[in-house]
């Protein structure tokens, strides 16, 4: 399989990228309800699995978090909710995945709140291609560091981020007081 070698601007790591490329485009208002439904379910599962919350409580918490962070949906200032689409596509169509981040220009960083590749498109290099596309968008803006959180029960995501040059900077910990 042919590929292109990319120098990833933040990591300094050379890696062989598949020729498959994606574009990250702003999520359309019409696509936000589908994103909201996905996010609430996914985040609720994370809260239940990693924080021991009952699923109904986790759904309420996930919904409240989304409403707090994105009160205006895709138009929320300071937040960038992006759809991952094939590079060759002329029409957005069904997103291959989503990437949501918020830039802190003063610090030269962005925090990735959510990064998701839909199940039928996993394992094809889209995650790496999307991160390369994000880095290409952010480099001209002076962003020097990407930050994110990985759930402890998501080794696939951890492996992807480590392969892209991310390093562990700390651990989130919790203790239940019942």
N, C-alpha and C positions, 0 to 999 in steps of 0.2 A: 504494500500500500504506500503510495507516494505521500509526501508531506512537505511541510515548510518548517525551517528552523527559525524560531523566534527568540529574541533577547527580551525577556520579560523585564520591563523598566524598574520595577520595585525590588525584585529579588536578585537581579544580576545572574540568574540561572539560565543557561541555555537548555532548551528542551525541544523535542521534535513534536510538532503539532500536526494533527491530521489536516488534510486539505479541506475538510469540512469546516466552514466558517459560519458564524451567526452574526446577526446585528442585534443590538439592544436598542429598542425604540420605546418612547414613552407609551405606557399603557393607556389605551383609550378608555374614556368614561364608560363606554358600552361594555368593556371587558372587566371593569372593576367588580361587579357583583360575583362573577365566577372566581376572581382572585380572592375576594372576601370570603366566599364559601370555602375555598381550598385552605386559606390561611387559618381561619378559625378552627377548622377540623384538625389541621396539622399541628397547630400550636396547642390545642387542647390535648391532643395525644401526647405531645412533649411534656406538658404540665402534669398530666396524669402519670406518665412513665417516670419522669425524672424528679418530680416534686411530690409525688404521692397524693395528688389531689383527686377527689372523686370526679368522674367524667362530667357530670352536669355542672359542677363548680368550675371545672377547667374550661368548659365551653363559655360560661359567663365571663370568666377572667380573660380568655382569649378575645372575646368580642369587645370587652371593655378596653383592653390594651390597644386593639386596632382603632377603636373610636378615639381614644386619647391621642395616639400617635399620628393618625391620618384622619383628623376630623373633617377635612374637605376632600377625602378620597384622593384621587390622582392629582388634584389641584392644591394639595397641602404644601405650603411654602417650605423650602428647605429639604424636602424629601423627594427622592427620585424613584418612582415605581416604574420599572421597565419590563417590557415583554421581550422574550428571546424568540427571534424569528430567523428562518434560514436566510443567509446572505443573498441568495439568488431570487428570493421571493419579491414580487412587486406589490402584492397585497398582504397585509399583516396576517389574516386568517387566524387559525387557532394557535396561540403561543406554544412554543416548545417548552417553555418554562418562564420563570419570573426572577427578577433581581430587584431588591429594594434596598436603597442605601441613602444615607444622609451625610452631606459634606460638612466638615468643620474647616472652613477655609483658613482661619487664623492659625490652626494647628497643622494645616497641610495634611489632614487625614479625612477618611470617610469610614463610616461604620456601616457594615452590611447587616441589615436587620433580617433579611430573608433571601435565600438563594435556593431555587427549586427547579429541577428538571423533571418534566412529567415522566411517569414510569415507562411509557412506550418508547421514549427517546433516550433512556439511560444507557450507559455503557458504550456510547458511540463517540465520546470525546467532546460532547457539547458543553459539559461543565468547564473543561479547560479552555475551549474556544470562547465561551462567554466571559470567563475571567480575563482572557487576553483582550477581548473587545472592551471590557470595562477599563482595564489599565490603559488602553489606547485612548479612550475618551477622557480619562482623568489626568494623564500626564501633562497635556497642554494647560491644565488648570492649576498646575503646581501642587497637585496632591502627591505626597511622598510616601504615604502609608495607608494600607487597607487594614481595617480591624473587623473582627467578627467573633461570634461565640459559636462553639460546636457542642451539641449535647453529648454527654458521655456515652449514650447508647447509639451513636451514629458513626461507627468506625469508617464507613465508606466516605463520608464527608471529611472526616479527619485525614484520611489517606489522600484524598484529592488536594486538600489545602496544603498538606505537608509536601506533596509532590510539586506544588506550585511555589514553594519557598516560604510558606507561612511557618512561623515558629510559635510554640506555646509560650504565652506570656503570663499565665496564671491559671488558677483553678477556681471555679465557682463551687461553693460548698454550702450545705444546708443541714440543719439538724431539726427534726420535728420534736416539739415539746407537747406530748399528749398527756 
